[in-house]
Amino acid sequence: MLSQFLADKPAVTHYLQDHKTVVCATIASLASTSCGYPLDSLKSRLQTSREHVSVPRMAAIVYREEGVAGFFRGIWIPLITISVVRAASFSIYTDIKALLHSDHIFEKPRVLDVALAAGIGGAASGAVISCGSTPFELVKVRRQLEYSIAAAKNVKIVKPPNTIESVREIVASKGILGLYQGFKLHFWRDMSGSALYFGEYEAMRHVLGRLPSGEQGETPSWLPIPPALIPFVCGSLAGVTSWALIYPLDVVKTKVQQRALAGVPPRGTWETFNRLLRGPDPNNPRPVIQGVARIYQGLGVSAARSVLTHGFLWTVYEWVKKRVEALPG
């Protein structure tokens, strides 16, 4: 049946054009996730390592002990889930933006309108997606911080639980709503982060010469790069800057979820942030610069991964979109 469908070129063309956003986002997500997964694997290993290990040393350890396959261990679940989430995210984003334009809201070809329309679409996308992604990220935090959570419980780990066992433990101790611990912070992080991400990308593309039709026009003279690289540049910058701006919120979210998973008394958002910034001893606060460095610990690997994955994501997305739109019929 599938072969008959593929053989029917008009049907394939209509399907691709009717589901253009989902098709483009899925293909782009599969490609970008595969490209950036080794860095994400290193980040997770660094976060769960009991000793301070540099990125090159950790990469050497993984290669020596597991070979190249070690960098891609466990890729299939995130490859599928991230692709589904991104396809849904892009669909919501494009639909909200189209709805705004159909009502003649922020439709003028100027950078402010472009950024606001994209930001509103991104915010709606992040808000909706957070409702489904919170349990997945909570379980990921549970897996990554297994040893610190066990230490807080005064429990010795013999064999770390797998993903299914982690879900069962959370549900058994907290109920099904236990999978939504830290949801408010997750919601605000995803909503604000997606608004910044999509708003920045669309604003940069507009400044760098994209036409209202979506085609890339003449690039500014002060930017000596080929037009084909503009999606990569804009995607990379949007990914890095939006992530850097919401990174403190993400750190606070992770600390709140860590305490909840460990079963220790909760702390408020501001108290958690203040303790990260000034230290646990109010009588001997650490310098603000040192506190900021503490909050942004681990950003380097995340930034490198963000440059690669988001740049590649938008490059592939725009390339596939252009090919789909060029199909006859």
HUGIRA-V182724 format. One record per residue. RES is the residue in one letter. PSI is psi in radians with two decimals (NA if undefined). Layout:
<<RES & PSI> <RES & PSI>>
This chain:
<<M & -0.73> <L & -0.71> <S & -0.64> <Q & -0.68> <F & -0.78> <L & -0.54> <A & -0.39> <D & 1.54> <K & -0.74> <P & -0.68> <A & -0.72> <V & -0.76> <T & -0.82> <H & -0.69> <Y & -0.80> <L & -0.71> <Q & -0.59> <D & -0.50> <H & 0.69> <K & -0.82> <T & -0.79> <V & -0.77> <V & -0.85> <C & -0.79> <A & -0.67> <T & -0.85> <I & -0.77> <A & -0.66> <S & -0.74> <L & -0.75> <A & -0.81> <S & -0.64> <T & -0.74> <S & -0.65> <C & -0.70> <G & -0.07> <Y & -0.68> <P & -0.69> <L & -0.65> <D & -0.65> <S & -0.74> <L & -0.71> <K & -0.79> <S & -0.72> <R & -0.68> <L & -0.68> <Q & -0.55> <T & -0.05> <S & 2.41> <R & -0.31> <E & 2.76> <H & 2.02> <V & 2.37> <S & 2.83> <V & -0.84> <P & -0.68> <R & -0.72> <M & -0.72> <A & -0.69> <A & -0.67> <I & -0.79> <V & -0.77> <Y & -0.70> <R & -0.70> <E & -0.53> <E & -0.17> <G & -2.97> <V & -0.59> <A & -0.44> <G & -0.52> <F & -0.31> <F & 0.24> <R & 2.26> <G & 0.35> <I & -0.41> <W & -0.74> <I & -0.92> <P & -0.53> <L & -0.71> <I & -0.87> <T & -0.74> <I & -0.67> <S & -0.73> <V & -0.78> <V & -0.76> <R & -0.67> <A & -0.75> <A & -0.71> <S & -0.83> <F & -0.64> <S & -0.82> <I & -0.75> <Y & -0.86> <T & -0.62> <D & -0.77> <I & -0.72> <K & -0.72> <A & -0.65> <L & -0.73> <L & -0.78> <H & -0.62> <S & -0.47> <D & 0.20> <H & 0.68> <I & 2.18> <F & 0.82> <E & -0.09> <K & 2.53> <P & 1.08> <R & 2.74> <V & -0.63> <L & -0.81> <D & -0.74> <V & -0.80> <A & -0.72> <L & -0.75> <A & -0.76> <A & -0.67> <G & -0.73> <I & -0.76> <G & -0.72> <G & -0.71> <A & -0.76> <A & -0.73> <S & -0.85> <G & -0.68> <A & -0.76> <V & -0.80> <I & -0.59> <S & -0.49> <C & -0.53> <G & -0.41> <S & -0.29> <T & -0.85> <P & -0.69> <F & -0.75> <E & -0.60> <L & -0.75> <V & -0.64> <K & -0.74> <V & -0.70> <R & -0.73> <R & -0.75> <Q & -0.61> <L & 0.53> <E & -0.81> <Y & -0.68> <S & -0.61> <I & -0.74> <A & -0.67> <A & -0.68> <A & -0.50> <K & -0.06> <N & 0.73> <V & 2.39> <K & 2.22> <I & 2.16> <V & -0.86> <K & 2.06> <P & 2.43> <P & 2.62> <N & -3.05> <T & -0.82> <I & -0.74> <E & -0.64> <S & -0.73> <V & -0.76> <R & -0.71> <E & -0.73> <I & -0.82> <V & -0.68> <A & -0.63> <S & -0.55> <K & -0.09> <G & 3.12> <I & -0.54> <L & -0.23> <G & -0.38> <L & -0.14> <Y & 0.44> <Q & 2.27> <G & 0.31> <F & -0.71> <K & -0.80> <L & -0.66> <H & -0.74> <F & -0.87> <W & -0.62> <R & -0.84> <D & -0.68> <M & -0.86> <S & -0.68> <G & -0.74> <S & -0.63> <A & -0.79> <L & -0.75> <Y & -0.96> <F & -0.67> <G & -0.77> <E & -0.78> <Y & -0.88> <E & -0.65> <A & -0.74> <M & -0.72> <R & -0.66> <H & -0.79> <V & -0.59> <L & 0.29> <G & 0.23> <R & 2.40> <L & 2.80> <P & -0.45> <S & -0.24> <G & -0.26> <E & 2.63> <Q & 2.12> <G & -2.70> <E & 2.25> <T & 2.63> <P & 2.62> <S & -0.41> <W & 0.00> <L & 1.56> <P & 1.15> <I & 2.66> <P & 2.56> <P & -0.54> <A & -0.38> <L & -0.12> <I & -0.76> <P & -0.65> <F & -0.79> <V & -0.84> <C & -0.73> <G & -0.73> <S & -0.85> <L & -0.74> <A & -0.73> <G & -0.79> <V & -0.85> <T & -0.73> <S & -0.68> <W & -0.68> <A & -0.64> <L & -0.62> <I & 0.05> <Y & -0.76> <P & -0.68> <L & -0.65> <D & -0.69> <V & -0.79> <V & -0.75> <K & -0.79> <T & -0.70> <K & -0.71> <V & -0.77> <Q & -0.64> <Q & -0.79> <R & -0.68> <A & -0.74> <L & -0.54> <A & -0.19> <G & 0.33> <V & 2.78> <P & 2.36> <P & 2.75> <R & 2.66> <G & 2.91> <T & -0.85> <W & -0.70> <E & -0.72> <T & -0.79> <F & -0.75> <N & -0.66> <R & -0.63> <L & -0.65> <L & -0.81> <R & -0.13> <G & 2.87> <P & -0.32> <D & 1.88> <P & -0.39> <N & -0.23> <N & 1.17> <P & 2.53> <R & 2.73> <P & 2.58> <V & -0.72> <I & -0.73> <Q & -0.65> <G & -0.70> <V & -0.72> <A & -0.63> <R & -0.72> <I & -0.66> <Y & 0.26> <Q & 2.29> <G & 0.03> <L & -0.49> <G & -0.89> <V & -0.72> <S & -0.67> <A & -0.75> <A & -0.74> <R & -0.68> <S & -0.73> <V & -0.81> <L & -0.90> <T & -0.79> <H & -0.61> <G & -0.79> <F & -0.65> <L & -0.90> <W & -0.55> <T & -0.85> <V & -0.70> <Y & -0.87> <E & -0.62> <W & -0.81> <V & -0.70> <K & -0.75> <K & -0.69> <R & -0.70> <V & -0.76> <E & -0.40> <A & -0.11> <L & 2.46> <P & 2.53> <G & NA>>
